[in-house]
């Protein structure tokens, strides 16, 4: 790479052919300007990391109906998990309602079927969304299920600043698999 062709990472760090101790010291000094628990989170998402908040323990679960999955979630929470990881059935993952012809034979098989706000209410019945972290392993319809989740949190009177969790955002995953 010639000196005229300087290249940079997405973070703006110059890509050199050789890095020296001086480069490491400069980068380390720049990173000390950031504090843990503060943007850009290069030193961690919590002020005192796991010493102040233990990592979330989750079990990937969801099957059959929202009511059956809810029973499982209550059991898991009684056993000490600190978050839930929702497994959705294939029709939900690709955007079919359970009564759609192409969903026949797949509803509730590899995860829970969620078609409506009522299903979401049943899924989390008796579970305060403000008190847990929820991971929804879903891609193509993730934004729809997130909207249902937020609507449920509002129905519960939750402060949305206290709602935590993750969704995936790989729109092509279900279609390529």
C-alpha positions as CSV (number, residue, x, y, z in Angstrom):
1,X,0.0,0.0,0.0
2,X,1.6,3.3,-1.1
3,X,1.5,6.4,1.1
4,X,-1.0,8.0,-1.3
5,X,-3.5,5.2,-0.7
6,X,-4.3,5.7,3.0
7,X,-7.1,3.5,4.1
8,X,-9.2,3.7,7.2
9,X,-11.5,1.4,9.2
10,X,-15.2,2.4,9.7
11,X,-14.1,3.8,13.0
12,X,-11.7,6.1,11.4
13,X,-8.5,4.3,12.4
14,X,-5.8,4.4,9.7
15,X,-4.9,1.0,8.4
16,X,-1.1,0.8,8.3
17,X,1.1,-2.0,6.9
18,X,2.9,-2.2,10.2
19,X,1.7,-1.1,13.7
20,X,4.3,-0.2,16.3
21,X,4.2,0.2,20.1
22,X,3.7,3.9,19.5
23,X,0.5,3.2,17.6
24,X,-0.8,1.0,20.4
25,X,0.0,3.7,23.1
26,X,-1.8,6.4,21.1
27,X,-4.9,4.2,20.6
28,X,-4.9,3.2,24.3
29,X,-4.6,6.8,25.4
30,X,-7.5,7.8,23.1
31,X,-9.7,5.0,24.6
32,X,-9.0,6.2,28.2
33,X,-11.1,9.3,27.3
34,X,-14.1,7.0,27.3
35,X,-15.8,5.8,30.5
36,X,-17.4,2.5,31.1
37,X,-21.2,2.7,30.8
38,X,-21.1,5.7,28.5
39,X,-21.1,6.2,24.8
40,X,-19.4,4.9,22.7
41,X,-19.3,1.9,25.1
42,X,-15.8,0.8,24.1
43,X,-15.1,0.1,27.8
44,X,-18.3,-1.7,28.5
45,X,-22.0,-1.1,28.8
46,X,-22.2,-1.0,32.6
47,X,-20.3,1.5,34.8
48,X,-18.9,-1.3,36.9
49,X,-19.5,-4.2,34.5
50,X,-20.6,-7.6,35.9
51,X,-19.7,-6.5,39.5
52,X,-22.8,-4.3,39.6
53,X,-25.1,-6.2,37.3
54,X,-24.6,-9.8,36.5
55,X,-24.9,-11.0,33.0
56,X,-28.4,-12.1,31.8
57,X,-29.1,-15.8,32.1
58,X,-31.6,-17.0,29.5
59,X,-33.0,-20.2,28.2
60,X,-34.2,-20.3,24.6
61,X,-37.8,-21.4,24.9
62,X,-41.2,-21.3,23.2
63,X,-43.5,-23.9,21.8
64,X,-47.1,-24.7,21.0
65,X,-49.4,-21.8,22.2
66,X,-48.7,-18.6,24.0
67,X,-50.4,-20.1,27.1
68,X,-48.1,-23.2,27.1
69,X,-45.0,-21.1,26.5
70,X,-46.1,-18.7,29.3
71,X,-46.2,-21.7,31.8
72,X,-42.6,-22.6,30.7
73,X,-41.5,-19.0,31.2
74,X,-42.9,-18.9,34.7
75,X,-41.1,-22.1,35.5
76,X,-37.8,-20.8,34.1
77,X,-38.1,-17.6,36.1
78,X,-38.8,-19.6,39.2
79,X,-35.6,-21.5,38.6
80,X,-33.5,-18.3,38.5
81,X,-33.2,-17.1,34.9
82,X,-32.9,-13.3,34.7
83,X,-34.2,-13.0,31.1
84,X,-36.3,-14.7,28.5
85,X,-35.3,-15.8,25.0
86,X,-38.4,-16.3,22.9
87,X,-38.4,-19.1,20.3
88,X,-41.0,-18.4,17.6
89,X,-42.6,-20.9,15.2
90,X,-41.8,-20.8,11.5
91,X,-45.0,-19.2,10.4
92,X,-44.4,-16.3,12.9
93,X,-40.8,-16.0,11.7
94,X,-41.8,-15.5,8.1
95,X,-45.0,-13.5,8.7
96,X,-47.9,-16.0,8.3
97,X,-50.8,-16.0,10.6
98,X,-51.5,-19.4,12.1
99,X,-54.6,-19.9,10.0
100,X,-52.8,-19.2,6.7
101,X,-52.8,-22.2,4.3
102,X,-49.0,-22.2,4.1
103,X,-48.7,-22.4,7.9
104,X,-50.5,-25.7,8.0
105,X,-48.6,-28.3,10.0
106,X,-46.0,-25.8,11.2
107,X,-47.9,-23.8,13.8
108,X,-46.3,-24.1,17.3
109,X,-43.8,-26.8,16.2
110,X,-40.4,-25.2,16.7
111,X,-41.5,-22.2,18.7
112,X,-44.5,-20.3,19.9
113,X,-47.1,-18.9,17.5
114,X,-47.8,-15.2,17.9
115,X,-50.4,-13.6,15.6
116,X,-51.8,-10.7,17.6
117,X,-51.5,-8.5,20.7
118,X,-53.7,-11.0,22.5
119,X,-51.1,-13.7,21.8
120,X,-48.4,-11.4,23.2
121,X,-50.6,-10.7,26.3
122,X,-51.0,-14.5,26.9
123,X,-47.3,-15.1,26.3
124,X,-46.2,-12.7,29.0
125,X,-49.3,-13.0,31.3
126,X,-48.1,-12.4,34.9
127,X,-44.6,-11.3,33.8
128,X,-43.7,-7.7,34.3
129,X,-41.7,-6.7,31.2
130,X,-39.9,-3.9,33.1
131,X,-38.4,-6.5,35.4
132,X,-36.8,-8.9,32.8
133,X,-34.7,-8.6,29.7
134,X,-36.3,-10.3,26.6
135,X,-34.4,-11.6,23.6
136,X,-36.6,-12.3,20.6
137,X,-34.8,-14.5,18.1
138,X,-36.6,-13.4,15.0
139,X,-35.6,-11.4,11.9
140,X,-38.0,-10.7,9.1
141,X,-41.0,-9.9,11.3
142,X,-38.9,-8.6,14.3
143,X,-40.2,-5.1,13.9
144,X,-43.8,-6.3,14.1
145,X,-43.2,-8.4,17.2
146,X,-41.2,-5.6,18.8
147,X,-44.2,-3.3,18.2
148,X,-46.5,-5.8,19.9
149,X,-44.0,-6.1,22.8
150,X,-43.8,-2.3,23.3
151,X,-47.7,-2.1,23.1
152,X,-47.9,-4.8,25.9
153,X,-45.3,-2.9,28.0
154,X,-47.4,0.2,27.6
155,X,-50.5,-1.7,28.6
156,X,-48.6,-2.9,31.7
157,X,-47.8,0.8,32.6
158,X,-44.1,0.2,32.1
159,X,-41.6,3.0,31.8
160,X,-40.2,2.2,28.3
161,X,-36.7,3.4,29.5
162,X,-36.7,0.3,31.7
163,X,-37.6,-2.2,28.9
164,X,-34.5,-4.1,27.8
165,X,-33.6,-6.9,25.5
166,X,-32.7,-7.6,21.9
167,X,-34.1,-8.5,18.5
168,X,-32.2,-9.6,15.4
169,X,-32.3,-7.7,12.1
170,X,-31.3,-10.1,9.3
171,X,-34.2,-9.7,7.0
172,X,-33.1,-12.5,4.6
173,X,-32.3,-15.2,7.2
174,X,-35.6,-16.9,7.2
175,X,-35.9,-16.8,3.4
176,X,-32.3,-18.1,2.8
177,X,-32.6,-20.9,5.4
